[in-house]
Amino acid sequence: MPRSFSIPVTPPDDHVVTAREAIEPLYDRLEIETDKAVMAAAVRAGWSSDDAAKALASLRLQDALSVLGRSLYG
């Protein structure tokens, strides 16, 4: 029967990328592109850029609170 040896897959001095570190740049780019598209659509629909930005910020806050199990209105 072969013996088990403890051999590290990654040397201790090498950095192992976490899942968050791997997807964060893509997530950030996607968020920026989404914000640009939503803002452009709102402005084309007649909203001021300030009102559109406030509405988008409100939606993001509401979404974040829902993830935490909270509500803006309750």
C-alpha positions as CSV (number, residue, x, y, z in Angstrom):
1,M,0.0,0.0,0.0
2,P,1.5,3.4,-1.0
3,R,2.3,5.8,1.8
4,S,0.7,9.3,1.9
5,F,3.1,12.2,1.6
6,S,2.2,15.7,2.5
7,I,3.2,17.6,-0.6
8,P,1.9,21.2,-0.9
9,V,0.3,21.9,-4.3
10,T,1.3,25.6,-4.1
11,P,4.6,26.6,-2.5
12,P,4.0,28.6,0.7
13,D,5.4,31.8,-0.7
14,D,3.1,31.8,-3.8
15,H,-0.1,33.7,-3.7
16,V,-3.3,31.6,-4.2
17,V,-6.0,33.6,-5.9
18,T,-9.4,33.4,-4.1
19,A,-12.6,33.1,-6.0
20,R,-13.5,36.7,-5.0
21,E,-10.1,38.0,-6.3
22,A,-10.7,36.1,-9.6
23,I,-14.2,37.4,-10.3
24,E,-14.0,40.9,-8.8
25,P,-12.4,42.7,-11.8
26,L,-15.1,41.2,-14.1
27,Y,-17.9,42.1,-11.6
28,D,-16.6,45.7,-11.5
29,R,-16.5,46.0,-15.3
30,L,-20.0,44.5,-15.6
31,E,-21.3,46.9,-12.9
32,I,-19.8,49.9,-14.8
33,E,-21.2,48.8,-18.1
34,T,-24.6,48.1,-16.6
35,D,-24.7,51.6,-14.9
36,K,-23.8,53.2,-18.2
37,A,-26.6,51.4,-20.0
38,V,-29.2,52.1,-17.4
39,M,-28.2,55.8,-17.2
40,A,-28.3,56.2,-21.0
41,A,-31.7,54.5,-21.2
42,A,-33.1,56.8,-18.4
43,V,-31.8,59.9,-20.1
44,R,-33.2,58.8,-23.4
45,A,-36.5,58.3,-21.6
46,G,-36.4,62.0,-20.5
47,W,-35.0,61.7,-17.0
48,S,-32.3,64.1,-15.9
49,S,-28.9,62.4,-15.3
50,D,-29.2,63.5,-11.6
51,D,-32.6,61.9,-11.2
52,A,-31.4,58.7,-13.0
53,A,-28.3,58.5,-10.8
54,K,-30.4,58.9,-7.6
55,A,-32.9,56.2,-8.8
56,L,-30.1,53.8,-9.6
57,A,-28.5,54.4,-6.2
58,S,-31.8,53.8,-4.5
59,L,-32.3,50.6,-6.4
60,R,-28.8,49.4,-5.5
61,L,-29.4,50.3,-1.8
62,Q,-32.7,48.5,-1.8
63,D,-31.1,45.4,-3.4
64,A,-28.2,45.4,-0.9
65,L,-30.7,45.7,2.0
66,S,-32.8,42.9,0.7
67,V,-29.7,40.7,0.6
68,L,-29.2,41.5,4.2
69,G,-32.9,40.8,5.0
70,R,-33.8,44.4,5.7
71,S,-36.0,46.9,4.0
72,L,-36.0,50.7,3.4
73,Y,-39.7,50.8,4.2
74,G,-40.1,48.5,7.1
